[in-house]
Amino acid sequence: MEKINEAIKYYTYKREGLLNFINSKNDLTVEEIIENAEELSILEYKITALQVALEN
């Protein structure tokens, strides 16, 4: 259970860093937006899966 909580913290930290990066840029290319959105989607999926595992 502790490992799950640590993983959630880690992925949440990574998500916040990515969101801050995206929000701080005014000149992202389409490719950069797509790449960052894909990475954000993966992080969101991992966080959700870990939260579900924690509840069970």
N, C-alpha and C positions, 0 to 999 in steps of 0.2 A: 504494500500500500504506500509506503514511503517513497519507493522508486517511482510509482505512478505520479505522486504529487510533485516529485522533483522533475519528472519529464514534462508535466503540465507547466510548471514554472519556466522551464527552459524554452519550451515552444511558445509560450506566451511572451517571453522576453524577445525571442526572435521575431515574432509577429509584430510586436510594438516597434522594434527597430526598423522592420521593413515598412510599416505604415508611416513612421516618421520620415524615412527616406523618400517614399513616394510623395507624401504631402509637402515635403520641403522643396521639391523640384518643380519648376515651371516649364522645363524644356525636354521632358521625356519623349523619346521617339515611340512610335507605335510598337516596335519590337520590344523596347524596354517596358512599356506598359503591360504587354502580353506576358513577358517573362516574369515580371514582378507579380502580376495577378495569378499566374500559375503557382508560383512559390507561396503566395499568400493562401491560395486555395488548399495546397498541400498541408500547410501549417494548421489551418482551420480544421481540416479533416482529422489530423493527428490529435489536436486538442480535444475535439468532440469525441473521438474514439476513446481516448484516455479517460475523459470524464464519464463516459458510459461504463467503462471497465471499473472505474472507482465506485460507481453506484451499485454495481452488482456484486 
